[in-house]
Structures are given as C-alpha cells and as structure tokens.
Amino acid sequence: MLTQELKIELPVEFSPDEIKLLLAIKLYEVGKLSMGQAARVAGYSKRAFMEILGHHHVPIFAYSPDDLAAEIDLLS
C-alpha cells in the first residue's frame, strides 16, 4: 500500500489523533476508503470504528433506496 505524508497547520485545539479520526470518517463517508482502511488511518479496530461512525451519524452500509428495496425483497 502506498502512503503519502501531508503536513498542514491547524489551530491548537485539534489533536493529531482527532484530525486523523475525522479525516478517516469523512474519507469513508465519501467512499474513498474502505471500512478497514479508514479504521487503520484512525488507529482503531474495525469494530470500534463502526461504533464511532454511529456516534457521528455516518451509516455503516451505503445502500441506495433501490438497492435497499432489492435487499428487502430478497429477504421477504
């Protein structure tokens, strides 16, 4: 896996761990990282990261309305 380093200056009230977590959440939310990748960036297990996503109101599963309806039909 290729990695890149980025240096940015932010206000002091943000810790590096908090910035990594928020970045990982957003990159997962927009589909740029998988759950596992985002969890690693944030420094958490997948299970812990899923719980954190819930606290931030980010869905774990990104189903479109049509995909969700199809899944429900399969279960019926």
Contacts in CASP RR format, 6 or more apart in sequence:
PFRMAT RR
TARGET T0000
AUTHOR 0000-0000-0000
METHOD contacts of the structure
MODEL  1
MLTQELKIELPVEFSPDEIKLLLAIKLYEVGKLSMGQAARVAGYSKRAFM
EILGHHHVPIFAYSPDDLAAEIDLLS
10 19 0 8 1.000
20 41 0 8 1.000
20 42 0 8 1.000
20 43 0 8 1.000
21 42 0 8 1.000
21 43 0 8 1.000
21 44 0 8 1.000
21 52 0 8 1.000
23 41 0 8 1.000
23 42 0 8 1.000
24 33 0 8 1.000
24 38 0 8 1.000
24 39 0 8 1.000
24 41 0 8 1.000
24 42 0 8 1.000
24 43 0 8 1.000
24 49 0 8 1.000
25 38 0 8 1.000
25 42 0 8 1.000
25 52 0 8 1.000
25 53 0 8 1.000
25 56 0 8 1.000
25 58 0 8 1.000
27 33 0 8 1.000
27 38 0 8 1.000
27 41 0 8 1.000
28 34 0 8 1.000
28 35 0 8 1.000
28 37 0 8 1.000
28 38 0 8 1.000
28 53 0 8 1.000
28 58 0 8 1.000
29 58 0 8 1.000
31 62 0 8 1.000
33 41 0 8 1.000
35 46 0 8 1.000
35 49 0 8 1.000
35 50 0 8 1.000
35 60 0 8 1.000
36 46 0 8 1.000
36 49 0 8 1.000
38 49 0 8 1.000
39 45 0 8 1.000
39 46 0 8 1.000
39 48 0 8 1.000
39 49 0 8 1.000
42 49 0 8 1.000
42 52 0 8 1.000
44 52 0 8 1.000
50 60 0 8 1.000
53 59 0 8 1.000
53 60 0 8 1.000
54 60 0 8 1.000
63 71 0 8 1.000
END
